[in-house]
Amino acid sequence: MRAWEVESPGPIADAPLRLVERDLPIPGPGELRVAVSACGVCRTDLHVAEGDLAVHRRRVVPGHEIVGFVDELGEGTSRFAIGDRVGVAWLARTCGVCRYCRRGDENLCTRAIFTGWDRDGGYADAAIVDERFAYRLDSEIPDEQVAPLLCAGIIGYRALRRTDLPPGGRLGIYGFGGSAHLTAQLALRQGAEVHVLTRSADARRLAAELGVASVGPAEASAPVPLDAAIVFAPAGEVVPHALAALDRGGVVVVAGIHLSDIPPLDYQAHLFQERQLRSVTANTRRDGEEFLMLAARLGIRATTQYYAFDDAGRALADLAQDAFVGAAVLRVAVP
């Protein structure tokens, strides 16, 4: 099968991905092999390729927004059948017995493994998934529309939940890429007043088209005090701006897996009056199930830029340069 692997992590301009031929993987007990139709291109893939995230698996195949069909079952599987359409996301396996797993916080599992980082992902013709961590997908939503929901959407959903945004509350969104434009749709459909601050003029236009209350550059201030804000941009310097924009008791949530250094905070300006700063770490399977159900019911749709499988390196380079709005998706299956 065809597969893109991270030959040696480094700047995306130095082409750290290499296209190789590999044998088809064989599913083990409790696993499925998925024939990949499409795979979303996530900023975490860029962090893996460039080495911002430590190497967990040499020559790993990136990709954790996988849509495809089950084409082989491992011993003892029972949830799916050959031909079922499934999604594969970032969380690949948890231990199930640590104190975090036992209390329902499997996203914090100390022995969790992740798709496209610890095990090979979806920049390939096929991928292996533990059947317990695969999602059954609605057959009516096209592959390229579903793929970004499986990480960008799920992580945005968890970030929105972490804000404790009150009904009808004012939400600020900093950065407006693949995850943010899905989260904005969810918040709007749930009655929030959404304000978007991002450096990209094209992204500001997309936000306006989606119906947000205001748009502005990343360094600007929202026109009203915010009840909550989500920082999607991987830029630590945005965090003080977001905190300063909060109303009393507001919450800022940082949604990325990687963030540049946060500048020093001023207690009075940024944290006093019970303002809070929170992070998001991965997701639980419950997050995924809940978000996919909501996305289908509320009609949440990704704005997508499609790339041929052979153009995976260009897709990551374009992501690094913010060359498109919304989300990028690799069309893996050969027409």
C-alpha positions in Angstrom: 0.0 0.0 0.0 1.0 3.7 -0.4 1.9 5.6 2.8 3.4 8.9 3.7 5.9 8.6 6.6 7.8 11.1 8.6 11.3 10.2 7.5 13.0 12.8 9.7 11.1 15.5 11.6 12.0 19.0 10.5 10.7 22.2 8.9 8.0 21.4 6.4 9.9 23.4 3.8 12.6 20.6 4.0 10.0 18.0 3.1 10.1 15.7 6.1 7.4 13.4 4.6 8.4 10.5 2.3 6.0 8.5 0.1 6.7 4.8 0.5 5.2 1.4 -0.3 4.4 -0.8 2.6 2.7 -4.2 3.2 -0.9 -4.0 4.1 -1.2 -4.0 8.0 -2.9 -7.0 9.6 -5.4 -6.3 12.4 -4.7 -8.0 15.7 -7.3 -9.2 18.2 -10.0 -6.6 18.7 -8.8 -4.5 15.8 -10.2 -3.4 12.4 -8.4 -2.7 9.2 -9.9 0.4 7.5 -9.5 1.1 3.8 -9.0 4.8 3.9 -11.2 7.0 1.7 -10.2 10.4 3.0 -8.1 11.9 5.8 -8.2 15.3 7.3 -5.0 17.4 7.5 -4.7 18.7 11.1 -2.2 21.1 12.6 -1.2 18.3 14.9 0.1 16.4 11.8 2.3 19.5 11.1 3.6 19.4 14.7 4.4 15.7 14.3 6.1 16.2 11.0 8.2 19.2 12.1 9.2 17.7 15.5 7.3 20.1 17.7 5.9 17.0 19.3 8.5 14.4 20.4 9.0 11.4 18.2 6.9 8.5 19.7 7.2 6.2 16.7 10.0 6.3 14.1 8.8 6.8 10.5 5.2 7.2 11.7 2.4 7.7 9.2 0.5 10.9 10.2 -3.2 11.5 10.1 -6.0 11.1 12.6 -9.1 12.3 10.9 -9.7 9.1 9.0 -12.8 8.1 7.1 -13.1 4.7 5.4 -14.6 1.3 5.3 -13.8 -1.8 7.3 -12.1 -4.3 5.0 -10.7 -6.9 7.5 -11.6 -7.9 11.0 -9.2 -9.0 13.7 -10.0 -11.9 16.0 -12.7 -11.4 18.5 -14.2 -8.2 17.0 -17.9 -7.7 17.3 -18.9 -4.0 16.9 -18.5 -3.8 13.1 -18.8 -5.8 10.0 -16.9 -5.8 6.7 -18.0 -2.8 4.6 -19.1 -0.7 7.6 -18.2 3.0 7.3 -16.1 4.2 10.2 -14.1 7.1 11.5 -10.8 7.0 13.3 -9.8 9.9 15.5 -6.8 11.1 17.6 -7.4 9.0 20.7 -6.4 5.4 19.7 -6.3 3.5 23.0 -6.4 4.1 26.8 -5.4 1.7 29.6 -8.9 1.7 31.2 -7.5 1.2 34.7 -5.6 4.3 35.8 -7.3 6.8 38.1 -8.2 9.1 35.2 -9.8 6.4 33.1 -11.7 5.1 36.2 -13.2 8.5 36.9 -14.2 9.1 33.2 -11.3 11.3 32.2 -9.7 8.9 29.7 -8.3 11.9 27.7 -5.9 12.2 30.6 -4.9 8.5 30.7 -1.2 8.2 31.5 -0.8 5.4 29.0 -2.9 6.7 26.2 -1.7 6.2 22.6 -2.6 8.4 19.7 -3.3 7.9 16.0 -0.7 9.3 13.7 1.8 9.8 16.6 2.1 6.5 18.5 0.5 4.3 15.8 0.3 4.8 12.1 -2.4 7.0 10.8 -4.4 7.8 7.8 -1.9 9.3 5.3 -2.0 5.8 3.8 -4.3 3.4 1.9 -5.2 1.5 5.1 -5.0 2.0 8.8 -5.5 -0.2 11.9 -7.9 0.8 14.7 -9.0 -0.7 18.0 -12.7 -1.3 17.4 -13.5 0.3 20.8 -12.2 3.6 19.5 -13.8 3.6 16.1 -16.8 5.7 15.3 -19.8 4.5 13.3 -20.5 7.2 10.7 -23.6 8.6 9.1 -23.6 7.4 5.5 -25.2 10.6 4.2 -22.3 13.0 4.9 -19.6 12.9 2.2 -16.2 11.6 3.3 -14.4 14.9 2.8 -17.0 16.6 5.0 -16.8 14.0 7.8 -13.0 13.9 8.1 -12.5 17.3 9.8 -15.2 16.5 12.3 -13.1 13.7 13.7 -10.5 15.9 15.4 -11.0 19.6 14.5 -14.7 19.2 15.4 -14.3 17.0 18.4 -11.6 19.1 20.0 -13.5 22.2 19.3 -16.6 20.7 21.0 -14.5 19.8 24.1 -13.0 23.3 24.2 -16.5 24.8 24.0 -17.7 22.6 26.9 -14.6 23.6 28.9 -15.6 27.3 28.6 -18.8 26.8 30.7 -20.3 29.4 28.4 -23.7 30.4 29.8 -26.8 30.2 27.5 -26.8 33.1 25.1 -23.3 34.0 26.3 -20.6 36.0 24.4 -17.8 33.8 23.0 -14.6 35.0 21.5 -12.7 32.8 19.1 -9.0 33.6 18.4 -7.7 32.0 15.2 -10.1 30.7 12.7 -8.9 27.5 11.0 -10.3 24.0 10.8 -11.4 23.6 14.4 -12.6 27.1 15.0 -14.9 27.4 12.0 -16.7 24.2 13.2 -16.9 25.4 16.8 -18.3 28.7 15.7 -21.1 26.9 13.9 -21.9 24.8 16.9 -21.9 27.8 19.3 -24.1 29.8 17.0 -26.6 27.0 16.6 -26.7 26.8 20.4 -27.6 30.5 20.7 -24.2 32.0 21.5 -23.0 35.5 20.4 -19.7 34.8 18.7 -16.9 37.2 18.0 -13.9 36.2 15.9 -10.4 37.7 16.0 -7.9 36.3 13.6 -5.0 37.6 11.4 -6.3 36.2 8.2 -8.6 38.4 6.1 -10.0 35.3 4.3 -10.8 33.7 7.6 -12.6 36.8 8.8 -14.7 36.7 5.6 -15.6 33.1 6.2 -16.5 33.9 9.8 -18.8 36.7 8.7 -20.4 34.4 6.2 -21.2 32.0 9.0 -23.1 34.7 10.8 -20.8 35.7 13.7 -21.6 38.9 15.5 -18.2 40.6 14.8 -14.8 39.9 13.2 -11.5 41.6 13.7 -7.7 41.2 13.5 -6.1 39.0 16.2 -4.7 42.0 18.1 -8.0 43.8 18.2 -10.4 43.8 21.1 -13.9 42.3 20.9 -16.6 45.0 20.9 -18.1 43.7 24.1 -16.7 42.0 27.3 -16.6 38.2 26.7 -18.1 35.5 28.9 -15.6 33.0 27.4 -12.9 32.7 24.7 -11.2 29.9 22.9 -7.6 30.3 21.6 -7.2 28.1 18.6 -4.1 29.9 17.3 -0.9 28.1 18.4 0.5 31.5 19.5 1.0 32.1 23.2 1.0 35.9 22.8 -2.7 35.7 22.1 -3.5 34.4 25.5 -3.1 37.7 27.4 -5.3 39.5 24.8 -8.0 36.9 25.3 -7.8 37.1 29.1 -8.0 40.9 29.1 -11.1 40.7 26.9 -13.0 38.7 29.5 -15.9 39.9 31.6 -15.8 39.1 35.3 -15.8 35.3 35.9 -14.9 34.6 32.3 -12.9 31.6 31.1 -10.2 31.3 28.4 -9.6 27.9 27.0 -6.5 27.0 25.0 -7.5 24.3 22.5 -4.2 23.3 20.8 -1.8 20.5 21.6 1.2 22.8 21.1 1.5 26.5 22.0 4.4 29.0 21.8 5.4 30.6 25.1 2.8 32.7 26.9 4.2 36.2 27.9 4.1 37.2 31.6 0.6 37.8 32.8 -0.5 40.7 35.0 -2.6 39.5 37.8 -4.9 42.6 37.9 -5.4 42.9 34.2 -5.6 39.2 33.2 -6.7 37.0 36.2 -8.3 39.1 38.9 -12.1 39.1 39.2 -12.1 35.3 38.9 -11.0 35.1 35.3 -9.7 31.6 34.5 -7.3 30.0 32.1 -7.8 26.4 31.1 -6.3 23.9 28.6 -7.7 21.0 26.6 -6.0 17.7 26.4 -7.2 15.2 23.7 -10.8 14.0 24.0 -12.9 11.2 25.4 -14.9 8.8 23.2 -18.0 10.3 24.7 -16.9 13.7 23.4 -16.7 12.2 19.9 -20.0 10.4 20.0 -21.8 13.5 21.4 -20.2 15.9 18.8 -20.9 13.7 15.8 -24.5 13.4 16.8 -24.8 17.2 17.2 -23.0 17.8 14.0 -25.5 15.7 12.1 -28.5 17.1 13.8 -27.5 20.8 13.6 -26.1 20.6 10.0 -22.6 21.6 10.9 -20.4 21.5 7.7 -16.7 21.9 7.1 -15.4 24.4 4.6 -12.8 22.2 2.9 -9.8 22.4 0.6 -9.2 19.1 -1.1 -5.7 17.7 -2.0 -4.8 14.6 -3.9 -3.0 11.9 -1.9 0.3 12.6 -3.7 0.1 16.2 -2.5 0.2 15.5 1.3 3.4 17.5 1.7 1.9 20.5 -0.1 -1.2 20.3 2.1 0.9 20.5 5.3 3.0 23.4 3.8 -0.2 25.3 2.9 -1.5 24.7 6.4 1.7 26.1 7.8 1.3 29.2 5.6 -2.4 29.6 6.3 -2.9 29.4 2.6 -6.6 28.2 2.8 -9.6 28.8 5.1 -11.4 26.0 6.9 -9.9 22.5 6.8 -7.8 20.5 4.4 -8.6 16.9 3.4 -6.6 14.3 1.5 -8.5 12.3 -1.0 -6.9 8.9 -0.4 -9.0 6.4 -2.3 -8.2 6.1 -5.9 -11.3 7.1 -8.0 
